[in-house]
Amino acid sequence: IGGVKLENALLISLKVVVTALFLALFLSLILAWRVSNTHGKLEKILEWVTMLPIFFPPSAVGYGVLILFGKNGTIGRFLYKFFEMRLIFTWYAGVITTFIVIFPIIYKSIKSGFFSIDKSLKEASIELGATKFQRLIYVELPLIKRYIYTGVILAFGRGFGEFGAMVMVSGNIPEKTQTIPMALYSAVETGDYSEANAIMAVIILISMTSILIYNRVLKNEN
């Protein structure tokens, strides 16, 4: 039974983190590219807002998600009224929370990449007639691969280990919303130390693998 619980918690963790990573990476690329090419106030305000979760305790992030996406929340009320959709205590709530937590990590890394590009390369591509989109795809993105990879790896680690905010908005429901950190907490709380040890082994394995990949990326790009 313990193996089944561990497998389910691992699959839920990966499903939540990978989905959140995809969304965070896509939006980070858009915002970081805009900020690096423009000096508009809207981009600066968005940047300021997206950086707040770094300085918020996890419980505050979770409470913020409840305020916005709860049944009586600003967005949650709309979703329930028109679509009868409830997000709280589902894995979707976990995706939203994880996205909020990891977005600043990916964004800061990608932004650093865009600002590290030699301006002469951009100017050369403009003189050759490249559009903004062509410049992004064929010039800028290949030059910032290391920043993208490192941001994704670090964000994966942060999202995979999130507990405080997640447990507030998605609960700790086995086989539905229970992630690896929640499963470890439950195992220790119930005194099931064999299960806790197995979960800890998985956490160590994933963490060590992430570190190895991170170091390999840095080494290959140097």
Disulfide bonds with the S-S distance in Angstrom:
none
